[in-house]
Structure formats: C-alpha cells, structure tokens
C-alpha cells in the first residue's frame, strides 16, 4: 500500500470519526427545566433526582439544565412557560392548576381516599397514567408522574385542634380545591398561601394552623419552631403526586429511545420518592416529639364524618365538570376492583380497606 493510499484512508477514518462526533453533538438536545419548589423546600429533591437520572441515562441525547423554582420565574408561571415552549420542562404538583381544569385536583391528591400505594397502583396498572397525559395534553404538554408522597402531616399551629369540632371558625392554610370544600363543610375557612409563607403565617398568627407537606418536609421547613400542636392524620391529602410537565414539541423532537429513557427515569424516581419521604417522615415525627410538639389524632368517628363529606364533594365536583368525573370514576373503579384482593389479604395488604366510597354509579351518571 502506498503512502498516499494510507494517508487517504487515515484521513477518511478521521473524517468519519469527526462527522460522527459532530452528529452526536448536534443530536444532543439541551433542555431548560425549573420547578414550583425553591431550594429551601425539600420537595425539590424529587425534581432534582429525576433530572439527574435522565442526564445519566440519556446524557448523549439529552442534557437537562435544572434551575430551582423562583430563579427563572415565579412558581405560578411555570405552567404557561412550559405550555408555550419558553422552557422545555417544569416539575410541579398538579393541584396548582385546578383553576384551569378541576381534574388537576385529584391528579395531585385526594381527600380521605388514595394512599401512596393506591396512586402507584393506579398510575402504573389501572389507567391513571393515561389520564395525566389526557388532561395535560389539553395544554400542549406531556406529563410524567415521578413522585409520590404518602399521607401528609396534618395541621400544625399554636391553637390545639383535637377533633373536627375544633375546626369550626378556624382559619387554616390548606391547598387544593376539593380539600377547601371539605373544610368549609366542617366550618373552617381555607387560606391560600405559598408553601414558603406558611412558617411566617403560623408565627404571626395570621392563621390558626397550617399544612404543607409530609413530616420530613415540614420539619425541615422549620414548623417545629413555631407550632405547639399537630393535628393528624392529614385527611386533607391522603397522598400526593408530583411530576414533570414537558412541552409537547420538545417531547416530539426526541427519539422514541430517548423518550423511553425519560419514562424509565420517572418510574425509578417514583419508587425512590415514596421510600425517601416515608423514611423522612418517620425520623421527623420523632424530631417533632423531641421538640415538644403535642400530637392530637382525629377519632375514627371524626374520620368517618370526613369521609361522608368527601364523598359528597366528589359527587358535586363530578357533576360540575366531565374531566373531574372521569378521573374520580377511574379512581373509585380501581378501589372497588382492587378490593377483591385487598380485603382478603388484610392485615398484610398494601392499601386501606374501605367500605364507604362515593357511589360509582352516581359519578358515572355525571359523565
């Protein structure tokens, strides 16, 4: 082989290698992602976990540049920014958008209904995932649920709440449309505040008590410093879901293989988040006790009454909006179906045994 031929082949190989590198570099998408959560609230860790996992799994094809909530825009603006494509993605809690479509409320949390395992089951195997895509799809977005936390703390403040009778006349920070309606039926008043404002509202007596998230998140937000009393369980949010809104055009620009990697990262983050938050909640509960916070638990009779009111609120909302009805119809159908196994496997089951559910027939009549 002549030197000229060797040089030509070497040059050709180098050119192919360079072209391959160039193509790879050009193929890598760069996304900007933010969150509804600022750095000082632990829930941001769920968003960060997913973004970091995506960068590991799909780093050659996609790189997510994650920015904490509030650094690019107020948390209230991330929905519009993702819908319009100003940013490619944003972590959220669906309940914040219930004013746009009331179906976002049960997609985020339920009052006295689903626990964390119920949401996991429903999303993965009973049609829940498709409903997230359907509702967010109305706003030019794809949605990947990737976070689940179990029962929230409950109400914390400087005023003791020992029963639902004590809710009469109280001003309580409470998030969620359906949750507010139940509270109103119990005689309380819903006060809407951002999560970062709850601490000061309790400290200054602006509210009688407030809720935000799980014990782990609440303790790290400093609630033990301003609250003397804790009313539990957190019936208002028996579990919560978090996820990532993705602009549809940005999603469609990805290959099917990359899209699947994002879904895999979401499923892995979902499992991690449930265990992470339960560990946090366990350790934080002891920290609240050590800090001298008095814990009062609602009685079974009180919880039965809350369930009755919840059922009425679900039916009321279902007949107000077909999407709201569709989501709750799916949830109640899941609970009734799962009861076939759940009830006979007690006490080793993975969900609540429930004999007082909203009427599936009445919900379906609203559709």
Secondary structure, 3 states (H helix, E strand, C coil): CCHHHHHHHHHHHHHHHHHHHHHHHHHCEEEEEEECCCCCCCCHHHHHHHHHHHHHHCCCCEEEEECCCCCCCCHHHHHHHHHHCCCCEEEECHHHHCCCCCHHHHHHECCCCCCHHHHHHHHHHCCHHHHHHHHHHCCCEEEEEEEEECCECCEEECCCCCCHHHHCCCEEECCCHHHHHHHHHCCCEEECCCHHHHHHHHHCCCCCEECCCCHHHHHHCCHHHHCCEEEECEHHHCCEEEEEEEEHHHHHCCCHHHHHHHHHHHHHHHHHHHHHHHHHHHHHHHHHHHCCCEEEECCHHHHHHHHHHHHHHHHHHHCCCHHHHHHHHHHHHHHHHHHHHHHHHCCCCCCCCCCCCCCHHHHHHCC
